[in-house]
Amino acid sequence: MTERIVYFNGEFLPESMVCISFRDRGFNLGDAVFDAERTFAGKIFRLSAHIDRLYRSLEMVSIDPGLTPHEMKDITQEVVARNLPLLGPGEDYWVMQRVTRGLNVVGGELWQSTGPTVIVECTPLPLRARAPMLRDGLDVFTPSLRRVPPESLDPNIKSHNYLNLVMADLEVRDRSSHAWAVLLDTRGYVSEGIGSNVFFVKNGEILTPNAKFVLPGVSRAVVLELAAGEGIRVHETDISPEQARHADEAFITSTSFCVCPVRSYDGVSLDGDGIPGPVTRQLSDAFSREAGFDFVGQYLDALSA
């Protein structure tokens, strides 16, 4: 076995044999939703929570994948199992389910489509590429683009429409080797970054944007649970850029990073207590215990691999 296996519309195929039509609405209209998990030592973390969120997205955009959530979970676990032999030492997978509305109907109306396209795939986590960010902390910048407001597209839909976030990321990419874009919403408050939620610590308490204006990540939910268990008070609230710049520490959560410290916000250093800060470290350690896996060590080990 030398090639990863993908689930594609009822079949398990080598990646090179999976071909998406240029008429697929996920390709030409971004008319698709997805979700993403990661493995720890080859085991998928919080799969049920991710599948539940996938099916909420599917329901909100009126796409029927033709599979039950239980079937989608089984397929996902089978994809990972088939690909485990290809993992190198210390590696883990990023795992994704992608569901499009299907193909446009040639000669039909734009709203018409064939049955859905369903893909479940995995790829090794970018451990070596992202390890310096986890070690040193991110430099967060506010791009000029604002996050699409909930009045235009509900952020709780994890869709293939990532262009807003991609353009924001490209805008800040050259400002630092550890640059990370976190957009403001249209009201001028901090919202989210590409595939990530942001948290700020002030006087030992945590501030994070209100879920109404961001896609609440599964890793975000894990951190909220852990903070409650650690006795750390959390406020889901509007956060101004000024508040962000004056935070004692900050971090982001994402499926791949889990918990990643932030060392500066718009050029203002947040590393007064070192990187990571004490609350970030406390929650990062708690996340590792919850996962039963030292994800920070995994990233740092990749630097010497």
Phi and psi restraints in degrees (value plus and minus 20) as a CYANA .aco file:
   2 THR   PHI    -146.3  -106.3
   2 THR   PSI     -20.7    19.3
   3 GLU   PHI    -155.1  -115.1
   3 GLU   PSI     119.5   159.5
   4 ARG   PHI     -84.5   -44.5
   4 ARG   PSI     130.4   170.4
   5 ILE   PHI    -123.7   -83.7
   5 ILE   PSI     118.9   158.9
   6 VAL   PHI    -144.0  -104.0
   6 VAL   PSI     122.1   162.1
   7 TYR   PHI    -106.7   -66.7
   7 TYR   PSI     106.7   146.7
   8 PHE   PHI    -160.1  -120.1
   8 PHE   PSI      86.4   126.4
   9 ASN   PHI      27.9    67.9
   9 ASN   PSI      32.3    72.3
  10 GLY   PHI      74.8   114.8
  10 GLY   PSI     -24.1    15.9
  11 GLU   PHI    -147.2  -107.2
  11 GLU   PSI     131.9   171.9
  12 PHE   PHI    -121.5   -81.5
  12 PHE   PSI      95.3   135.3
  13 LEU   PHI    -149.6  -109.6
  13 LEU   PSI     134.1   174.1
  14 PRO   PHI     -80.6   -40.6
  14 PRO   PSI     126.2   166.2
  15 GLU   PHI     -70.2   -30.2
  15 GLU   PSI     -62.4   -22.4
  16 SER   PHI     -85.7   -45.7
  16 SER   PSI     -35.8     4.2
  17 MET   PHI    -116.5   -76.5
  17 MET   PSI     -22.3    17.7
  18 VAL   PHI    -109.9   -69.9
  18 VAL   PSI      95.4   135.4
  19 CYS   PHI    -142.8  -102.8
  19 CYS   PSI     106.0   146.0
  20 ILE   PHI    -119.5   -79.5
  20 ILE   PSI     109.3   149.3
  21 SER   PHI     -85.1   -45.1
  21 SER   PSI     123.5   163.5
  22 PHE   PHI     -87.5   -47.5
  22 PHE   PSI     -30.8     9.2
  23 ARG   PHI    -109.8   -69.8
  23 ARG   PSI     -20.2    19.8
  24 ASP   PHI     -87.9   -47.9
  24 ASP   PSI     112.5   152.5
  25 ARG   PHI     -87.5   -47.5
  25 ARG   PSI     -43.1    -3.1
  26 GLY   PHI     -86.9   -46.9
  26 GLY   PSI     -51.3   -11.3
  27 PHE   PHI    -101.6   -61.6
  27 PHE   PSI     -68.8   -28.8
  28 ASN   PHI    -114.3   -74.3
  28 ASN   PSI     -29.9    10.1
  29 LEU   PHI    -150.4  -110.4
  29 LEU   PSI     -25.5    14.5
  30 GLY   PHI      47.0    87.0
  30 GLY   PSI       3.0    43.0
  31 ASP   PHI    -106.7   -66.7
  31 ASP   PSI      55.3    95.3
  32 ALA   PHI    -182.8  -142.8
  32 ALA   PSI     137.9   177.9
  33 VAL   PHI    -147.4  -107.4
  33 VAL   PSI     142.8   182.8
  34 PHE   PHI    -173.2  -133.2
  34 PHE   PSI     148.9   188.9
  35 ASP   PHI    -164.8  -124.8
  35 ASP   PSI     143.9   183.9
  36 ALA   PHI    -163.8  -123.8
  36 ALA   PSI     117.3   157.3
  37 GLU   PHI    -144.2  -104.2
  37 GLU   PSI     154.4   194.4
  38 ARG   PHI    -151.9  -111.9
  38 ARG   PSI     138.8   178.8
  39 THR   PHI    -120.9   -80.9
  39 THR   PSI     134.3   174.3
  40 PHE   PHI    -140.7  -100.7
  40 PHE   PSI      96.6   136.6
  41 ALA   PHI      32.4    72.4
  41 ALA   PSI      19.2    59.2
  42 GLY   PHI      65.2   105.2
  42 GLY   PSI     -22.2    17.8
  43 LYS   PHI    -127.1   -87.1
  43 LYS   PSI     112.0   152.0
  44 ILE   PHI     -91.7   -51.7
  44 ILE   PSI     112.0   152.0
  45 PHE   PHI    -112.4   -72.4
  45 PHE   PSI     107.9   147.9
  46 ARG   PHI      33.3    73.3
  46 ARG   PSI      24.7    64.7
  47 LEU   PHI     -80.4   -40.4
  47 LEU   PSI     -63.7   -23.7
  48 SER   PHI     -79.5   -39.5
  48 SER   PSI     -61.8   -21.8
  49 ALA   PHI     -83.6   -43.6
  49 ALA   PSI     -60.4   -20.4
  50 HIS   PHI     -88.5   -48.5
  50 HIS   PSI     -61.4   -21.4
  51 ILE   PHI     -86.6   -46.6
  51 ILE   PSI     -58.6   -18.6
  52 ASP   PHI     -79.2   -39.2
  52 ASP   PSI     -62.9   -22.9
  53 ARG   PHI     -87.5   -47.5
  53 ARG   PSI     -59.3   -19.3
  54 LEU   PHI     -76.6   -36.6
  54 LEU   PSI     -65.5   -25.5
  55 TYR   PHI     -93.5   -53.5
  55 TYR   PSI     -45.8    -5.8
  56 ARG   PHI     -86.8   -46.8
  56 ARG   PSI     -62.2   -22.2
  57 SER   PHI     -81.7   -41.7
  57 SER   PSI     -65.3   -25.3
  58 LEU   PHI     -79.8   -39.8
  58 LEU   PSI     -62.2   -22.2
  59 GLU   PHI     -86.4   -46.4
  59 GLU   PSI     -58.9   -18.9
  60 MET   PHI     -87.8   -47.8
  60 MET   PSI     -47.3    -7.3
  61 VAL   PHI    -125.3   -85.3
  61 VAL   PSI     -13.7    26.3
  62 SER   PHI      40.1    80.1
  62 SER   PSI      26.9    66.9
  63 ILE   PHI    -131.6   -91.6
  63 ILE   PSI     108.0   148.0
  64 ASP   PHI    -120.9   -80.9
  64 ASP   PSI      92.9   132.9
  65 PRO   PHI     -95.1   -55.1
  65 PRO   PSI     -29.1    10.9
  66 GLY   PHI      55.0    95.0
  66 GLY   PSI      -7.1    32.9
  67 LEU   PHI    -154.7  -114.7
  67 LEU   PSI     124.7   164.7
  68 THR   PHI     -98.6   -58.6
  68 THR   PSI     140.2   180.2
  69 PRO   PHI     -75.4   -35.4
  69 PRO   PSI     -58.5   -18.5
  70 HIS   PHI     -83.1   -43.1
  70 HIS   PSI     -62.0   -22.0
  71 GLU   PHI     -84.8   -44.8
  71 GLU   PSI     -59.5   -19.5
  72 MET   PHI     -84.7   -44.7
  72 MET   PSI     -58.7   -18.7
  73 LYS   PHI     -83.6   -43.6
  73 LYS   PSI     -65.4   -25.4
  74 ASP   PHI     -82.1   -42.1
  74 ASP   PSI     -62.2   -22.2
  75 ILE   PHI     -82.9   -42.9
  75 ILE   PSI     -63.1   -23.1
  76 THR   PHI     -81.9   -41.9
  76 THR   PSI     -65.1   -25.1
  77 GLN   PHI     -85.2   -45.2
  77 GLN   PSI     -54.5   -14.5
  78 GLU   PHI     -88.4   -48.4
  78 GLU   PSI     -59.4   -19.4
  79 VAL   PHI     -80.7   -40.7
  79 VAL   PSI     -66.7   -26.7
  80 VAL   PHI     -82.9   -42.9
  80 VAL   PSI     -65.6   -25.6
  81 ALA   PHI     -78.0   -38.0
  81 ALA   PSI     -62.0   -22.0
  82 ARG   PHI     -88.4   -48.4
  82 ARG   PSI     -43.9    -3.9
  83 ASN   PHI    -120.8   -80.8
  83 ASN   PSI     -25.6    14.4
  84 LEU   PHI     -77.2   -37.2
  84 LEU   PSI     -56.5   -16.5
  85 PRO   PHI     -81.0   -41.0
  85 PRO   PSI     -38.4     1.6
  86 LEU   PHI    -110.6   -70.6
  86 LEU   PSI     -26.4    13.6
  87 LEU   PHI     -92.0   -52.0
  87 LEU   PSI     115.2   155.2
  88 GLY   PHI    -103.9   -63.9
  88 GLY   PSI     153.8   193.8
  89 PRO   PHI     -77.3   -37.3
  89 PRO   PSI     109.6   149.6
  90 GLY   PHI      58.1    98.1
  90 GLY   PSI     -19.1    20.9
  91 GLU   PHI    -110.1   -70.1
  91 GLU   PSI     140.4   180.4
  92 ASP   PHI    -164.1  -124.1
  92 ASP   PSI     149.7   189.7
  93 TYR   PHI    -125.5   -85.5
  93 TYR   PSI     126.9   166.9
  94 TRP   PHI    -110.2   -70.2
  94 TRP   PSI     107.4   147.4
  95 VAL   PHI    -141.0  -101.0
  95 VAL   PSI     112.9   152.9
  96 MET   PHI    -156.0  -116.0
  96 MET   PSI     120.8   160.8
  97 GLN   PHI    -128.3   -88.3
  97 GLN   PSI     111.3   151.3
  98 ARG   PHI    -148.8  -108.8
  98 ARG   PSI     108.1   148.1
  99 VAL   PHI    -151.9  -111.9
  99 VAL   PSI      99.4   139.4
 100 THR   PHI    -123.9   -83.9
 100 THR   PSI     146.7   186.7
 101 ARG   PHI     -93.5   -53.5
 101 ARG   PSI     -32.0     8.0
 102 GLY   PHI      91.6   131.6
 102 GLY   PSI    -180.9  -140.9
 103 LEU   PHI    -112.7   -72.7
 103 LEU   PSI     126.4   166.4
 104 ASN   PHI     -81.6   -41.6
 104 ASN   PSI     126.8   166.8
 105 VAL   PHI    -108.7   -68.7
 105 VAL   PSI      94.1   134.1
 106 VAL   PHI     -82.8   -42.8
 106 VAL   PSI     107.4   147.4
 107 GLY   PHI      64.1   104.1
 107 GLY   PSI     -22.6    17.4
 108 GLY   PHI    -120.7   -80.7
 108 GLY   PSI    -192.4  -152.4
 109 GLU   PHI    -101.0   -61.0
 109 GLU   PSI     139.4   179.4
 110 LEU   PHI     -81.7   -41.7
 110 LEU   PSI     -51.5   -11.5
 111 TRP   PHI     -97.1   -57.1
 111 TRP   PSI     -32.1     7.9
 112 GLN   PHI    -102.6   -62.6
 112 GLN   PSI     127.8   167.8
 113 SER   PHI    -173.7  -133.7
 113 SER   PSI     143.2   183.2
 114 THR   PHI    -101.5   -61.5
 114 THR   PSI    -189.7  -149.7
 115 GLY   PHI     -85.5   -45.5
 115 GLY   PSI     145.7   185.7
 116 PRO   PHI     -88.0   -48.0
 116 PRO   PSI     135.1   175.1
 117 THR   PHI    -119.6   -79.6
 117 THR   PSI     105.6   145.6
 118 VAL   PHI    -142.4  -102.4
 118 VAL   PSI     105.1   145.1
 119 ILE   PHI    -149.9  -109.9
 119 ILE   PSI     115.4   155.4
 120 VAL   PHI    -147.0  -107.0
 120 VAL   PSI     103.6   143.6
 121 GLU   PHI    -164.4  -124.4
 121 GLU   PSI     148.0   188.0
 122 CYS   PHI    -164.7  -124.7
 122 CYS   PSI     135.9   175.9
 123 THR   PHI    -167.6  -127.6
 123 THR   PSI     127.7   167.7
 124 PRO   PHI     -79.6   -39.6
 124 PRO   PSI     120.5   160.5
 125 LEU   PHI     -82.5   -42.5
 125 LEU   PSI     125.4   165.4
 126 PRO   PHI    -100.1   -60.1
 126 PRO   PSI      43.7    83.7
 127 LEU   PHI     -83.2   -43.2
 127 LEU   PSI     -70.5   -30.5
 128 ARG   PHI     -85.6   -45.6
 128 ARG   PSI     -59.6   -19.6
 129 ALA   PHI     -86.9   -46.9
 129 ALA   PSI     -55.3   -15.3
 130 ARG   PHI    -118.3   -78.3
 130 ARG   PSI     -28.7    11.3
 131 ALA   PHI     -77.2   -37.2
 131 ALA   PSI     -62.4   -22.4
 132 PRO   PHI     -80.2   -40.2
 132 PRO   PSI     -52.3   -12.3
 133 MET   PHI     -88.6   -48.6
 133 MET   PSI     -61.2   -21.2
 134 LEU   PHI     -88.4   -48.4
 134 LEU   PSI     -55.1   -15.1
 135 ARG   PHI     -91.9   -51.9
 135 ARG   PSI     -65.8   -25.8
 136 ASP   PHI    -118.9   -78.9
 136 ASP   PSI     -41.3    -1.3
 137 GLY   PHI      77.9   117.9
 137 GLY   PSI     134.7   174.7
 138 LEU   PHI    -108.4   -68.4
 138 LEU   PSI     131.9   171.9
 139 ASP   PHI    -122.5   -82.5
 139 ASP   PSI      85.2   125.2
 140 VAL   PHI    -106.8   -66.8
 140 VAL   PSI     114.9   154.9
 141 PHE   PHI    -147.5  -107.5
 141 PHE   PSI     128.2   168.2
 142 THR   PHI    -113.0   -73.0
 142 THR   PSI      93.2   133.2
 143 PRO   PHI     -97.2   -57.2
 143 PRO   PSI     148.2   188.2
 144 SER   PHI     -93.4   -53.4
 144 SER   PSI     -47.5    -7.5
 145 LEU   PHI     -90.3   -50.3
 145 LEU   PSI     122.2   162.2
 146 ARG   PHI    -119.9   -79.9
 146 ARG   PSI     135.1   175.1
 147 ARG   PHI     -89.3   -49.3
 147 ARG   PSI     120.6   160.6
 148 VAL   PHI     -76.4   -36.4
 148 VAL   PSI     106.7   146.7
 149 PRO   PHI     -95.2   -55.2
 149 PRO   PSI     135.6   175.6
 150 PRO   PHI     -81.3   -41.3
 150 PRO   PSI     -42.4    -2.4
 151 GLU   PHI     -88.9   -48.9
 151 GLU   PSI     -41.3    -1.3
 152 SER   PHI    -117.1   -77.1
 152 SER   PSI     -62.0   -22.0
 153 LEU   PHI    -176.1  -136.1
 153 LEU   PSI     101.6   141.6
 154 ASP   PHI     -79.5   -39.5
 154 ASP   PSI     100.5   140.5
 155 PRO   PHI     -87.2   -47.2
 155 PRO   PSI     -32.3     7.7
 156 ASN   PHI     -94.5   -54.5
 156 ASN   PSI     -29.2    10.8
 157 ILE   PHI    -107.0   -67.0
 157 ILE   PSI      94.2   134.2
 158 LYS   PHI    -107.7   -67.7
 158 LYS   PSI      67.8   107.8
 159 SER   PHI    -123.2   -83.2
 159 SER   PSI     151.3   191.3
 160 HIS   PHI     -95.7   -55.7
 160 HIS   PSI     -22.8    17.2
 161 ASN   PHI     -99.1   -59.1
 161 ASN   PSI      56.9    96.9
 162 TYR   PHI    -122.7   -82.7
 162 TYR   PSI     -12.9    27.1
 163 LEU   PHI     -80.1   -40.1
 163 LEU   PSI     -58.4   -18.4
 164 ASN   PHI     -76.2   -36.2
 164 ASN   PSI     -66.6   -26.6
 165 LEU   PHI     -93.5   -53.5
 165 LEU   PSI     -56.1   -16.1
 166 VAL   PHI     -84.3   -44.3
 166 VAL   PSI     -65.3   -25.3
 167 MET   PHI     -84.5   -44.5
 167 MET   PSI     -57.3   -17.3
 168 ALA   PHI     -84.4   -44.4
 168 ALA   PSI     -62.0   -22.0
 169 ASP   PHI     -84.2   -44.2
 169 ASP   PSI     -63.4   -23.4
 170 LEU   PHI     -83.7   -43.7
 170 LEU   PSI     -53.0   -13.0
 171 GLU   PHI     -83.3   -43.3
 171 GLU   PSI     -55.7   -15.7
 172 VAL   PHI    -120.3   -80.3
 172 VAL   PSI     -27.9    12.1
 173 ARG   PHI     -75.1   -35.1
 173 ARG   PSI     -55.8   -15.8
 174 ASP   PHI    -107.4   -67.4
 174 ASP   PSI     -18.0    22.0
 175 ARG   PHI    -100.3   -60.3
 175 ARG   PSI     -39.4     0.6
 176 SER   PHI    -186.2  -146.2
 176 SER   PSI     133.7   173.7
 177 SER   PHI     -88.9   -48.9
 177 SER   PSI     -37.4     2.6
 178 HIS   PHI    -136.1   -96.1
 178 HIS   PSI       9.0    49.0
 179 ALA   PHI     -89.1   -49.1
 179 ALA   PSI     123.1   163.1
 180 TRP   PHI    -165.3  -125.3
 180 TRP   PSI     105.7   145.7
 181 ALA   PHI    -105.4   -65.4
 181 ALA   PSI     111.2   151.2
 182 VAL   PHI    -145.5  -105.5
 182 VAL   PSI      94.5   134.5
 183 LEU   PHI     -99.8   -59.8
 183 LEU   PSI     134.5   174.5
 184 LEU   PHI    -108.3   -68.3
 184 LEU   PSI     133.8   173.8
 185 ASP   PHI    -102.1   -62.1
 185 ASP   PSI     158.2   198.2
 186 THR   PHI     -90.2   -50.2
 186 THR   PSI     -29.4    10.6
 187 ARG   PHI    -112.0   -72.0
 187 ARG   PSI     -27.1    12.9
 188 GLY   PHI      76.1   116.1
 188 GLY   PSI      -8.8    31.2
 189 TYR   PHI    -124.0   -84.0
 189 TYR   PSI     136.6   176.6
 190 VAL   PHI     -82.4   -42.4
 190 VAL   PSI     115.4   155.4
 191 SER   PHI    -138.5   -98.5
 191 SER   PSI    -108.1   -68.1
 192 GLU   PHI    -176.8  -136.8
 192 GLU   PSI     151.3   191.3
 193 GLY   PHI    -135.6   -95.6
 193 GLY   PSI    -195.9  -155.9
 194 ILE   PHI     -87.4   -47.4
 194 ILE   PSI      97.2   137.2
 195 GLY   PHI      41.2    81.2
 195 GLY   PSI       5.3    45.3
 196 SER   PHI    -169.7  -129.7
 196 SER   PSI     129.0   169.0
 197 ASN   PHI    -129.9   -89.9
 197 ASN   PSI     133.8   173.8
 198 VAL   PHI    -140.6  -100.6
 198 VAL   PSI     125.0   165.0
 199 PHE   PHI    -151.5  -111.5
 199 PHE   PSI     123.7   163.7
 200 PHE   PHI    -144.1  -104.1
 200 PHE   PSI     126.7   166.7
 201 VAL   PHI    -136.1   -96.1
 201 VAL   PSI     108.3   148.3
 202 LYS   PHI    -159.1  -119.1
 202 LYS   PSI     101.6   141.6
 203 ASN   PHI      34.6    74.6
 203 ASN   PSI      19.2    59.2
 204 GLY   PHI      60.2   100.2
 204 GLY   PSI     -19.4    20.6
 205 GLU   PHI    -133.7   -93.7
 205 GLU   PSI     135.7   175.7
 206 ILE   PHI    -125.4   -85.4
 206 ILE   PSI     117.7   157.7
 207 LEU   PHI    -136.7   -96.7
 207 LEU   PSI     115.5   155.5
 208 THR   PHI    -165.7  -125.7
 208 THR   PSI     126.2   166.2
 209 PRO   PHI     -78.2   -38.2
 209 PRO   PSI     129.5   169.5
 210 ASN   PHI     -83.0   -43.0
 210 ASN   PSI     116.7   156.7
 211 ALA   PHI     -81.8   -41.8
 211 ALA   PSI     -37.2     2.8
 212 LYS   PHI     -84.9   -44.9
 212 LYS   PSI     -46.7    -6.7
 213 PHE   PHI    -130.3   -90.3
 213 PHE   PSI     -13.5    26.5
 214 VAL   PHI    -159.9  -119.9
 214 VAL   PSI     147.7   187.7
 215 LEU   PHI    -105.1   -65.1
 215 LEU   PSI      90.7   130.7
 216 PRO   PHI     -92.1   -52.1
 216 PRO   PSI      88.6   128.6
 217 GLY   PHI     -91.8   -51.8
 217 GLY   PSI     137.6   177.6
 218 VAL   PHI     -86.5   -46.5
 218 VAL   PSI     -58.3   -18.3
 219 SER   PHI     -84.4   -44.4
 219 SER   PSI     -56.0   -16.0
 220 ARG   PHI     -79.1   -39.1
 220 ARG   PSI     -65.6   -25.6
 221 ALA   PHI     -82.8   -42.8
 221 ALA   PSI     -59.3   -19.3
 222 VAL   PHI     -81.1   -41.1
 222 VAL   PSI     -64.8   -24.8
 223 VAL   PHI     -84.4   -44.4
 223 VAL   PSI     -59.0   -19.0
 224 LEU   PHI     -82.4   -42.4
 224 LEU   PSI     -61.4   -21.4
 225 GLU   PHI     -83.0   -43.0
 225 GLU   PSI     -65.1   -25.1
 226 LEU   PHI     -86.5   -46.5
 226 LEU   PSI     -59.8   -19.8
 227 ALA   PHI     -80.1   -40.1
 227 ALA   PSI     -62.9   -22.9
 228 ALA   PHI     -80.9   -40.9
 228 ALA   PSI     -62.7   -22.7
 229 GLY   PHI     -87.7   -47.7
 229 GLY   PSI     -47.9    -7.9
 230 GLU   PHI    -108.6   -68.6
 230 GLU   PSI     -21.6    18.4
 231 GLY   PHI      56.0    96.0
 231 GLY   PSI       4.2    44.2
 232 ILE   PHI    -117.6   -77.6
 232 ILE   PSI     105.9   145.9
 233 ARG   PHI     -97.1   -57.1
 233 ARG   PSI     115.1   155.1
 234 VAL   PHI    -141.2  -101.2
 234 VAL   PSI     115.9   155.9
 235 HIS   PHI    -137.8   -97.8
 235 HIS   PSI      96.6   136.6
 236 GLU   PHI    -109.2   -69.2
 236 GLU   PSI      89.3   129.3
 237 THR   PHI    -177.4  -137.4
 237 THR   PSI     150.7   190.7
 238 ASP   PHI     -92.1   -52.1
 238 ASP   PSI     114.9   154.9
 239 ILE   PHI    -146.1  -106.1
 239 ILE   PSI     102.6   142.6
 240 SER   PHI    -102.8   -62.8
 240 SER   PSI     137.4   177.4
 241 PRO   PHI     -77.3   -37.3
 241 PRO   PSI     -53.7   -13.7
 242 GLU   PHI     -84.1   -44.1
 242 GLU   PSI     -63.0   -23.0
 243 GLN   PHI     -81.7   -41.7
 243 GLN   PSI     -61.0   -21.0
 244 ALA   PHI     -81.9   -41.9
 244 ALA   PSI     -62.9   -22.9
 245 ARG   PHI     -88.3   -48.3
 245 ARG   PSI     -42.3    -2.3
 246 HIS   PHI    -124.3   -84.3
 246 HIS   PSI      -4.7    35.3
 247 ALA   PHI     -89.7   -49.7
 247 ALA   PSI     134.6   174.6
 248 ASP   PHI     -95.9   -55.9
 248 ASP   PSI     -54.0   -14.0
 249 GLU   PHI    -180.9  -140.9
 249 GLU   PSI     148.5   188.5
 250 ALA   PHI    -173.5  -133.5
 250 ALA   PSI     141.0   181.0
 251 PHE   PHI    -177.4  -137.4
 251 PHE   PSI     141.7   181.7
 252 ILE   PHI    -134.8   -94.8
 252 ILE   PSI     138.1   178.1
 253 THR   PHI    -140.1  -100.1
 253 THR   PSI     125.0   165.0
 254 SER   PHI    -180.0  -140.0
 254 SER   PSI     144.9   184.9
 255 THR   PHI     -79.7   -39.7
 255 THR   PSI     -63.3   -23.3
 256 SER   PHI     -98.7   -58.7
 256 SER   PSI     -68.6   -28.6
 257 PHE   PHI     -92.2   -52.2
 257 PHE   PSI     -53.3   -13.3
 258 CYS   PHI      52.0    92.0
 258 CYS   PSI    -104.5   -64.5
 259 VAL   PHI    -151.8  -111.8
 259 VAL   PSI     104.0   144.0
 260 CYS   PHI    -148.1  -108.1
 260 CYS   PSI     105.2   145.2
 261 PRO   PHI     -89.4   -49.4
 261 PRO   PSI     135.3   175.3
 262 VAL   PHI    -132.2   -92.2
 262 VAL   PSI     108.7   148.7
 263 ARG   PHI    -119.1   -79.1
 263 ARG   PSI     -38.4     1.6
 264 SER   PHI    -174.4  -134.4
 264 SER   PSI     134.7   174.7
 265 TYR   PHI    -151.9  -111.9
 265 TYR   PSI      94.2   134.2
 266 ASP   PHI      30.2    70.2
 266 ASP   PSI      24.0    64.0
 267 GLY   PHI      65.9   105.9
 267 GLY   PSI     -26.3    13.7
 268 VAL   PHI    -115.3   -75.3
 268 VAL   PSI     102.7   142.7
 269 SER   PHI     -87.6   -47.6
 269 SER   PSI     117.2   157.2
 270 LEU   PHI    -138.3   -98.3
 270 LEU   PSI       0.9    40.9
 271 ASP   PHI    -125.0   -85.0
 271 ASP   PSI      12.2    52.2
 272 GLY   PHI     -78.9   -38.9
 272 GLY   PSI     -53.6   -13.6
 273 ASP   PHI    -121.5   -81.5
 273 ASP   PSI      -4.0    36.0
 274 GLY   PHI      67.8   107.8
 274 GLY   PSI     149.6   189.6
 275 ILE   PHI    -137.9   -97.9
 275 ILE   PSI     102.7   142.7
 276 PRO   PHI     -97.2   -57.2
 276 PRO   PSI     141.6   181.6
 277 GLY   PHI     -89.7   -49.7
 277 GLY   PSI     148.4   188.4
 278 PRO   PHI     -81.4   -41.4
 278 PRO   PSI     -60.3   -20.3
 279 VAL   PHI     -92.1   -52.1
 279 VAL   PSI     -61.2   -21.2
 280 THR   PHI     -79.2   -39.2
 280 THR   PSI     -65.1   -25.1
 281 ARG   PHI     -83.2   -43.2
 281 ARG   PSI     -61.4   -21.4
 282 GLN   PHI     -80.4   -40.4
 282 GLN   PSI     -64.1   -24.1
 283 LEU   PHI     -95.4   -55.4
 283 LEU   PSI     -54.0   -14.0
 284 SER   PHI     -83.3   -43.3
 284 SER   PSI     -63.8   -23.8
 285 ASP   PHI     -84.2   -44.2
 285 ASP   PSI     -60.2   -20.2
 286 ALA   PHI     -84.9   -44.9
 286 ALA   PSI     -56.7   -16.7
 287 PHE   PHI     -83.3   -43.3
 287 PHE   PSI     -62.8   -22.8
 288 SER   PHI     -81.4   -41.4
 288 SER   PSI     -60.9   -20.9
 289 ARG   PHI     -85.6   -45.6
 289 ARG   PSI     -59.7   -19.7
 290 GLU   PHI     -83.9   -43.9
 290 GLU   PSI     -60.4   -20.4
 291 ALA   PHI    -100.3   -60.3
 291 ALA   PSI     -36.0     4.0
 292 GLY   PHI      47.1    87.1
 292 GLY   PSI      13.8    53.8
 293 PHE   PHI    -179.1  -139.1
 293 PHE   PSI     116.3   156.3
 294 ASP   PHI    -105.7   -65.7
 294 ASP   PSI      66.2   106.2
 295 PHE   PHI     -90.6   -50.6
 295 PHE   PSI     -51.5   -11.5
 296 VAL   PHI     -84.9   -44.9
 296 VAL   PSI     -66.3   -26.3
 297 GLY   PHI     -80.4   -40.4
 297 GLY   PSI     -56.8   -16.8
 298 GLN   PHI     -80.5   -40.5
 298 GLN   PSI     -65.5   -25.5
 299 TYR   PHI     -84.1   -44.1
 299 TYR   PSI     -67.7   -27.7
 300 LEU   PHI     -86.0   -46.0
 300 LEU   PSI     -54.7   -14.7
 301 ASP   PHI     -83.2   -43.2
 301 ASP   PSI     -50.2   -10.2
 302 ALA   PHI     -85.6   -45.6
 302 ALA   PSI     -43.3    -3.3
 303 LEU   PHI     -89.0   -49.0
 303 LEU   PSI     -48.0    -8.0
 304 SER   PHI    -123.7   -83.7
 304 SER   PSI     -17.2    22.8
